[in-house]
Amino acid sequence: MSAGLPELIKSAAQKLSPIESEEFGAKFDVFGKSRLVLIGDGSHGTSEFYRARAAITKRLIEEHGFTHVAIESDWPDARTIDHYVRQHPRRSEDVPIRVFDHFPRWMWRNTEVQEFVDWLREHNARLPMSQRTSFNGLDLYSMGASIRAVVEYLDRVDPALAKAARKRYGCLEPWLDDPHEYGRKSFYEGSAKCEPGVIKMLQELLAKRIQLAEHPENGESFLDAEMNARVVRDSEKYYRAMFYGDKTSWNIRDTHMFNTLSRLLKLKPGSKAVVWAHNSHLGDARGSSMGTKRGELNLGQLCRENFPNEVSVIGCGTHTGTVAAADEWGEPMRIMDVVPSRPDSYERMMHDTGIPSFMVDLHRLKTEPMLQRFIGVIYRPDTERWSHYIKTVLTEQYDAFVWFDRTNAVHAFETAQPKEALSKGETYPFGV
């Protein structure tokens, strides 16, 4: 099968115009009727992936009425950007420069993301508030920031409940600078002493939904508190699970992403979302060894299962070039050379088409299991086979795949990284 695969891909490939051209975005109109369009990337540090994702998203927003952009980042940071792009009346005019100020900074603190954010603000400015496209974070790594956000909100609207929040969340206080230590301690002690409090806090907040939503603080402030309370509940569970060394922590994380996305879709009738995350989160896990051998699920799988026939999944990949990544967790970002793809990989099959950039509709193909490359925030070229390749069936993972044969590193604002504790859970399996 692999011997003839390059020709099969070539026959189905649609050559792409330059990313910044109108023709590029128009190629993706075919996905405009979907309720969810998930756009993955083969690395967290490739300019072409970010720019292509932005161009596709602009087209979906302008021509097909997409109402939410949801990214693989934490809720509080993305919420700050959301207030900027929708010109939320309670927020200042400028984007605070310290959002996404944690490892890996370059993942979202780069000129490619900044360009899209500025475009979205300008686009939204022409529309009434109710029609503006939002910008949201799906991840759960913001335990400390989310706790502060919930307490600060309750201080304004319900001081008694704020007092209860301080008491319940106080259980986690000693570990907010390094929640992995909470997970380690819980694992070795066989306890989950903070779990009841964070669950109870979310339950009480939701029980007061109607009462709090009628407060002069608008309903969006309640939504913000609710989503942050959900982050605290799920991150507490995640950090405890990560020391078991199995599928559990990964599944908690991607389930949290899905639940957050589902909540966004319920905010108003007709909601449609574009999701930006790594291929490993969006390419259906059932079509890879993640699902078949490790028992992991992911966001793409959950979307397909819960929104049948309403989801389009688009992957991105490359053969060689440069990438922004780190050698180890928390170390400075470097511009690294991407090793040319392996002869037994899907990437090599696409390279062998001889087409520099294209989009292929995978519904027209049938592929057998082959290796696929996944580069996260850490890149280990010396052990690339075992660090970055897994067995997949491309046509079971994605509806379409976008190919750039040679790519360049994302343009990061800075290379230095803040000092943080090593996170084994966050780097497993690919640092994504």
C-alpha positions in Angstrom: 0.0 0.0 0.0 2.7 2.5 1.0 4.5 2.1 -2.3 1.6 3.6 -4.2 0.4 6.0 -1.5 2.3 9.1 -2.8 0.5 8.8 -6.1 -2.9 8.3 -4.4 -2.3 11.4 -2.3 -1.1 13.3 -5.3 -4.2 12.5 -7.3 -6.4 13.7 -4.4 -4.3 16.7 -3.4 -5.6 20.2 -3.9 -2.6 22.6 -4.3 -2.7 25.6 -2.0 -2.1 29.2 -2.8 0.1 31.4 -0.5 -1.4 31.4 3.0 -2.1 35.1 3.0 -4.1 34.9 -0.2 -7.9 34.9 -0.3 -7.7 31.7 -2.4 -6.1 29.8 0.4 -8.9 30.3 2.9 -11.5 29.7 0.2 -10.2 26.1 -0.2 -11.7 25.4 3.2 -15.3 26.6 2.5 -16.2 22.9 2.3 -16.0 22.8 6.1 -18.2 25.8 6.6 -21.4 23.8 7.3 -19.8 22.0 10.2 -20.6 23.0 13.8 -17.1 22.2 14.9 -13.9 22.6 12.9 -10.9 21.2 14.7 -7.5 22.4 13.2 -4.5 20.6 14.5 -0.8 21.2 14.2 2.1 18.8 13.9 4.2 20.9 16.3 3.7 23.8 18.7 6.4 25.9 17.0 5.8 26.1 13.3 4.9 29.3 11.6 3.0 27.8 8.7 0.7 25.8 10.9 -0.2 28.9 13.0 -0.7 31.1 9.9 -2.7 28.5 8.0 -4.9 27.9 11.1 -5.5 31.7 11.4 -6.3 32.0 7.7 -8.8 29.2 7.8 -10.4 30.5 10.9 -10.8 34.0 9.5 -12.6 32.6 6.5 -14.9 30.5 8.7 -15.7 33.5 10.8 -16.3 35.9 8.0 -18.1 33.6 5.5 -19.7 30.9 7.7 -20.6 32.6 11.0 -18.3 30.8 13.4 -18.9 32.3 16.9 -16.1 30.9 19.1 -12.3 30.3 18.7 -11.2 27.8 21.4 -7.5 27.1 21.9 -5.2 24.6 23.8 -4.5 27.1 26.6 -5.8 28.0 30.0 -9.1 29.8 30.5 -7.9 32.9 32.4 -5.2 33.9 29.9 -7.5 33.3 26.9 -10.3 35.2 28.7 -8.0 38.3 28.9 -7.6 38.1 25.1 -11.3 37.5 24.7 -12.1 40.8 26.5 -9.7 42.5 24.2 -11.0 41.1 20.9 -14.6 41.7 21.9 -13.8 45.0 23.5 -15.5 44.0 26.7 -16.6 47.2 28.4 -14.9 46.3 31.7 -11.5 45.9 30.2 -8.7 48.2 29.0 -8.0 48.9 25.4 -4.6 47.2 25.2 -3.7 43.5 25.4 -1.8 42.9 28.6 1.7 41.8 27.6 2.0 39.1 30.3 -0.7 36.7 29.2 0.5 33.2 28.5 3.5 34.0 30.7 4.5 30.5 31.5 6.4 27.7 29.8 6.1 27.3 26.8 5.8 31.0 26.3 6.3 30.8 22.5 3.3 28.6 22.0 0.9 31.6 22.2 3.2 34.6 22.7 4.2 35.0 19.1 3.6 37.3 16.2 1.4 34.9 14.3 -1.1 34.7 17.2 -0.8 38.5 17.8 -1.7 39.1 14.1 -4.8 37.0 14.4 -5.9 38.6 17.7 -5.6 42.0 16.2 -7.6 41.0 13.2 -10.3 39.5 15.3 -10.6 42.7 17.4 -11.0 44.7 14.2 -13.5 42.3 12.8 -15.6 42.2 16.0 -15.6 46.0 16.2 -17.9 46.2 13.2 -20.5 44.0 14.9 -22.8 44.4 17.9 -21.5 42.7 21.1 -23.9 39.7 20.7 -22.5 38.8 17.3 -18.8 39.1 18.2 -16.6 36.0 18.0 -15.1 35.0 21.3 -11.6 33.7 22.1 -11.4 30.9 24.8 -9.0 28.5 26.5 -9.8 24.9 27.0 -7.0 23.6 29.2 -6.7 23.1 32.9 -3.2 24.2 34.0 -4.3 27.4 35.7 -5.3 26.1 39.2 -3.9 29.1 41.0 -5.1 31.8 38.6 -8.5 30.1 38.5 -8.9 30.0 42.3 -8.0 33.7 42.5 -10.6 34.5 39.8 -13.4 32.6 41.6 -12.6 34.2 44.9 -12.3 37.7 43.5 -15.7 37.4 41.7 -17.4 36.1 44.8 -15.9 38.9 46.9 -17.9 41.3 44.6 -21.2 39.4 44.5 -21.5 37.1 47.5 -19.0 37.7 50.4 -20.4 34.8 52.4 -19.7 32.3 49.5 -16.3 34.0 49.0 -15.5 33.1 52.6 -16.5 29.5 52.0 -14.4 29.5 48.8 -11.3 30.7 50.7 -11.7 27.9 53.2 -12.3 25.1 50.6 -9.6 26.3 48.2 -7.3 26.9 51.1 -6.6 23.2 51.2 -4.7 23.6 47.9 -2.9 26.8 49.0 0.4 25.2 50.0 0.8 23.7 46.5 -0.4 26.5 44.1 3.2 27.3 43.1 3.8 23.6 42.2 0.5 21.6 42.0 2.5 18.6 41.0 3.7 18.3 44.6 0.0 18.1 45.6 -0.4 15.2 43.2 2.7 13.5 44.5 1.8 13.9 48.1 -1.8 12.6 47.4 -0.4 9.6 45.5 2.0 8.5 48.2 -0.5 9.1 51.0 -3.4 7.5 49.1 -5.6 10.5 49.9 -7.7 13.1 48.1 -8.3 15.5 50.9 -8.9 18.6 48.8 -11.3 16.9 46.4 -14.6 17.2 48.4 -14.1 21.0 48.9 -13.5 21.9 45.3 -16.4 19.7 44.1 -18.7 21.3 46.8 -17.5 24.8 45.7 -18.6 24.2 42.1 -21.9 22.7 43.2 -22.7 25.7 45.4 -21.8 28.1 42.7 -24.0 26.4 40.1 -26.8 26.2 42.6 -26.7 30.0 42.8 -26.6 30.5 39.0 -29.9 32.3 38.7 -29.4 34.5 41.8 -25.8 35.5 40.9 -26.5 36.0 37.2 -29.1 38.7 38.2 -26.4 40.7 40.1 -25.3 44.0 38.5 -22.1 42.1 37.5 -23.3 40.7 34.1 -23.9 37.0 33.3 -20.5 36.8 31.6 -18.8 37.3 35.0 -20.7 34.4 36.4 -19.7 32.3 33.4 -16.1 33.2 34.0 -16.4 32.1 37.7 -18.1 28.9 36.7 -15.5 27.9 34.1 -12.7 28.7 36.6 -14.4 26.6 39.3 -14.5 23.8 36.8 -10.8 24.2 36.1 -10.0 23.9 39.8 -12.1 20.8 40.2 -10.6 19.0 37.2 -7.0 20.2 37.7 -7.2 18.9 41.3 -8.2 15.5 39.9 -5.6 15.7 37.1 -2.6 16.4 39.3 -3.6 13.4 41.5 -4.0 11.1 38.6 -0.7 12.0 36.8 1.4 10.0 39.2 -0.3 6.7 38.3 1.6 6.7 35.0 -1.3 5.5 32.9 -4.0 6.9 30.6 -6.0 8.6 33.4 -4.4 12.0 33.5 -4.4 12.4 29.8 -8.1 11.4 29.6 -9.0 13.8 32.4 -7.4 16.7 30.6 -9.0 16.0 27.2 -12.3 15.4 28.8 -12.0 18.7 30.5 -11.3 20.3 27.1 -14.3 18.7 25.6 -16.6 19.7 28.5 -15.4 23.3 28.2 -16.0 23.4 24.5 -19.5 21.9 25.0 -20.3 24.6 27.5 -19.3 27.3 25.0 -21.6 25.8 22.4 -24.5 26.1 24.8 -24.1 29.8 25.4 -26.4 30.8 22.5 -28.3 29.1 19.7 -26.4 28.5 16.5 -23.0 28.5 18.1 -20.1 27.2 15.9 -16.5 26.8 17.1 -13.0 26.5 15.6 -10.6 24.7 17.8 -6.8 25.1 17.7 -4.8 22.4 19.4 -2.1 19.8 18.7 -2.8 16.9 16.3 -2.5 14.6 19.2 -5.5 16.2 20.8 -7.6 16.6 17.7 -6.8 13.6 15.4 -9.3 11.0 16.6 -7.5 8.8 19.2 -9.3 5.7 17.9 -7.3 6.0 14.7 -3.9 5.7 16.5 -2.0 3.7 19.0 -3.0 6.3 21.6 -6.5 4.7 21.6 -5.9 1.2 20.4 -2.9 0.4 22.6 -2.8 2.9 25.4 -6.5 3.4 26.0 -6.4 7.1 25.7 -9.2 9.2 24.3 -8.9 12.8 23.1 -10.8 15.9 22.2 -11.3 15.0 18.6 -12.7 11.6 19.4 -15.1 13.1 22.0 -16.3 15.7 19.5 -17.0 13.1 16.9 -18.8 10.8 19.4 -21.0 13.6 20.8 -21.6 15.7 17.7 -21.9 13.1 15.0 -21.8 14.4 11.4 -21.2 18.0 12.7 -17.4 17.8 13.1 -14.5 18.3 10.7 -11.0 17.5 11.8 -8.0 19.0 9.9 -4.4 18.0 10.6 -1.2 19.7 9.6 2.2 18.3 8.9 5.7 18.9 7.4 8.7 17.1 6.1 11.5 19.3 7.3 12.6 22.9 8.1 12.9 24.6 11.5 10.8 24.5 14.6 10.7 26.5 17.9 11.0 24.0 20.8 13.0 23.3 24.0 15.4 20.5 24.8 13.7 19.9 28.2 10.8 21.2 30.2 11.3 24.8 31.3 14.5 25.3 29.3 14.9 28.2 26.8 13.3 28.0 23.5 15.6 27.2 20.6 15.2 27.2 16.8 15.9 23.6 15.8 16.3 21.8 12.5 13.5 19.4 11.9 14.9 16.0 10.8 13.6 14.9 7.4 10.7 12.5 7.9 11.2 8.8 8.1 10.8 6.6 5.0 8.1 4.6 6.7 5.9 7.6 7.7 2.9 9.4 6.3 5.0 12.5 6.2 7.5 10.9 3.7 4.5 9.7 1.6 3.4 13.4 1.3 6.9 14.6 0.7 7.2 12.1 -2.2 4.2 13.7 -4.0 6.6 16.5 -4.9 3.9 19.1 -4.1 5.2 21.9 -1.8 1.8 22.6 -0.1 -1.6 21.1 -0.5 -4.8 20.0 1.2 -6.1 16.5 0.8 -9.6 15.4 1.5 -9.1 12.1 3.3 -12.6 10.8 2.6 -11.3 10.0 -0.9 -8.5 7.8 0.4 -8.0 4.6 2.4 -4.8 4.2 4.3 -3.2 1.5 6.4 -1.4 2.0 9.7 1.9 4.0 9.3 4.0 6.2 11.5 3.0 9.8 12.0 5.2 12.5 13.6 4.1 14.6 16.6 6.4 17.4 17.8 5.3 19.2 20.9 7.0 21.9 23.0 10.0 19.5 23.5 11.9 18.2 20.5 14.4 15.4 20.7 15.8 14.7 17.2 18.3 12.2 18.5 15.6 9.9 19.7 13.0 11.0 17.2 11.6 7.6 16.3 10.6 6.8 19.9 10.0 10.3 21.1 7.9 11.7 18.3 6.4 9.0 16.1 3.4 6.8 16.7 1.4 4.4 14.6 -1.8 5.9 13.1 -4.4 5.4 10.4 -4.5 8.9 8.9 -8.0 8.5 7.3 -9.5 7.4 10.6 -8.0 10.4 12.5 -8.7 13.3 10.2 -11.2 14.5 7.5 -8.5 16.5 5.8 -4.8 17.1 6.0 -2.8 20.3 5.2 0.7 19.8 4.1 3.7 22.1 4.0 6.8 20.3 2.7 9.3 22.8 4.3 8.4 25.0 7.2 9.8 27.7 9.5 9.8 28.3 13.2 7.2 30.4 14.8 8.2 34.0 15.5 8.3 34.1 19.3 8.3 37.3 21.4 11.0 35.9 23.7 13.1 32.8 24.1 13.7 32.8 27.8 11.2 30.8 29.9 10.0 31.4 33.5 11.4 29.0 36.1 8.8 26.3 36.8 8.9 22.8 38.3 9.3 20.0 35.9 6.0 18.6 34.9 6.1 15.0 33.8 2.4 14.9 33.1 2.5 18.0 30.9 5.3 16.6 28.7 3.8 13.1 28.3 3.7 11.8 25.7 5.0 14.5 23.3 5.2 17.6 25.4 1.7 18.7 24.2 
